[in-house]
Amino acid sequence: MQNLTYSRKNLFVFSLWVMVVLCLRMLVSIFLHPLRIGWDPALHLQCAELIVKGGIPYVDMLDVNPPLIWYLDTLPVLVSEAFKAPVTLVFNEFMVLLMAGQPLPWATCSSKSTAG
C-alpha cells in the first residue's frame, strides 16, 4: 500500500467539497419538499414553539431529552413567526446555513497555524 499523507489544505478542500455537496442536496430537498421534516426535529420544534408562547419545559411538555435543543430551536421558531413562514422551512434553511458554515473554523485554524 502507498503511504498516503494529507496536508491541511487537502483536508480543507475535501471538507469544503463535502459541505458543498451536502448543502446542495439539502437545498434540492427543500425545493422539492419544502415542509418535509423528520419526526424528532418536528417534536423539538413543537416544544420550542411552546417555549416561545410561554410554556415551561417538563411542566407543559415532556421529552426524555434535555431541554437545550428546545431552546436552540426557538431561533428558527422566532424567525418563522417574524417572517410568517412555515417553521419547518425555516428550520431546514437554518440547517443549510449551519452546514455551510462548517468549513469556516477549519480555514481560520489552518491559516493561523501555518502563519506561526
Secondary structure, DSSP 8 states (H G I E B T S, - for coil): -------HHHHHHHHHHHHHHHHHHHHHHHHH-TT---HHHHHHHHHHHHHHTT--BTTTB--SS-THHHHHTHHHHHHHHHHT--HHHHHHHHHHHHHHTTHHHHHHHHHHHHH-
